[in-house]
Amino acid sequence: MSSYDVIVIGSGPGGYVCAIRCAQLGLKTAVVEKDDTLGGTCLNVGCIPSKALLHATHMLHEAEHNFARMGLKGKTPSVDWKEMQAYKKDTIGQNTKGIEFLFKKNKIDWLKGHGSIPAAGKVRVGDETHEAKHIVIATGSAPATLPGVEIDESIVVSSTGALSLGKIPKRMVVIGAGVIGLEMGSVYARLGTQVTVVEYLDTITPAMDGEVQKQFQKLLTKQGLTFVLGAAVQGVEVKGQKARVTYQHRKDGSEETLEADTVLVATGRRPYTEGLGLEAVGVETTDKGQVRTDERLSTNVEGIWAIGDAVTGPMLAHKAEDEGIAVAETIAGQHGHVNYGVIPSVIYTHPEVAAVGRTESELKEAGIAYKAGKFSFMGNGRAKANFAGDGFVKILADATTDRILGAHIIGPMAGDLIHEICVAMEFGGAAQDIALTCHAHPTYSEAVREAALACGDGAIHS
Ligand code: FAD
């Protein structure tokens, strides 16, 4: 048995970042992880492997569609799926090994095995019980499914199976037009798969800005994805190596079926707290199964904290990381803080989609008077040169004070561009603050400045 100041259960971006900050603040720290590698969903079966496949297939798309236009002639690359999988695996390995290195550097113990909390101040791993002044639950999430749809990770897969398919399918049905469904759908569409996305709601990416949704759907359709919106999946039947997906149009109740080699169930994720013993120790959960926390991320049991996908809020790696740092600082007697109003969300398709703050419909609903400054990438020289003129930047600012309330970008490097707006929002900045800042030419970021200018006297290049 060992004694620690802090034991973190789970080594995803929430848990490992929390542990490193705890160690930096002088706390004796251990992390319990049941899987063979550190890094959680994000590094092993989430953010990192999906971005590797998105990158590789985007390169293929560029070679197929844009190289010849720039005078780059030659044979279009063919796809070696095994090699692409090996590249993905190598990327994961470099990242997970990196966390192991950081643990050693910061003298964090990795307690290998499944952790549970037999009592406040105690963590059980295998046959051993360790003592901890503070316990941080960072056990993350697992894929959710639908009634009538059984995931076998072979024909009917979650995102985990979709990242490691044995071969590239001819036909794929993606259930759910959210971030994960569209990213993985894009990967396979670029590899030649006929991808049909079936979505219950009438729009794709429901939380996004309405104009972004429309343009995004148009661009993905141009890239070969087919959308069936307003359709409720009734069930998936597997026969041999094929699946039949039955869905009902919500408008008129009519039913249709689609055949596919692979069905990706991308209907969201659920918090994972199995086997922790929360009930016995008296930690409250919500009706959605999330660990209930207060504004300091403390549970109702003194000394037990919770962060990341296991608690409420967007299921995003950087939100988990921020909460990990905040809890570590609070435990160390500092003032841990997460600004939930400024958490960017990004879809890493091509073009990328990024958002922060409020949407127009949210502002309208809240009765807040705002102005919208919009600028198309068609007016951006760099984007035009790079065949990346599709999309726009939209900044929403308070009608009276000019303070930035939200921003929505669809276009090249949107996931990076969003951050100058995040920084401005963090400082309580106005659209004019961005408009008055010199931006290097020619960069995509000039489109952000132009959108900020459009909140005032007008953009220059539109
Ligand atoms: P997790 O990363 O889920 O880690 C939890 C860890 O706890 C796991 O390693 C698990 O094995 C371990 N564990 C659980 N219970 C126990 C136990 N009792 N004992 C020991 N160990 C335990 N987010 C982004 O921000 N950007 C992206 O681009 C992005 N892409 C994604 C793509 C896909 C395909 C998926 C599935 C997710 C993606 N996400 C992305 C979401 C992101 O992965 C999660 O939000 C993030 O991993 C949550 O971090 P976490 O630390 O809360 O939990």
Boltz pocket constraint, residues with backbone or C-beta under 6 A from the ligand:
constraints:
  - pocket:
      binder: B
      contacts: [[A, 9], [A, 10], [A, 11], [A, 12], [A, 13], [A, 14], [A, 15], [A, 32], [A, 33], [A, 34], [A, 35], [A, 37], [A, 39], [A, 40], [A, 41], [A, 42], [A, 43], [A, 45], [A, 46], [A, 47], [A, 48], [A, 50], [A, 113], [A, 114], [A, 115], [A, 116], [A, 138], [A, 139], [A, 140], [A, 141], [A, 159], [A, 160], [A, 180], [A, 272], [A, 274], [A, 275], [A, 276], [A, 307], [A, 308], [A, 309], [A, 310], [A, 314], [A, 315], [A, 316], [A, 317], [A, 318], [A, 319], [A, 320], [A, 346], [A, 348]]
      max_distance: 6.0
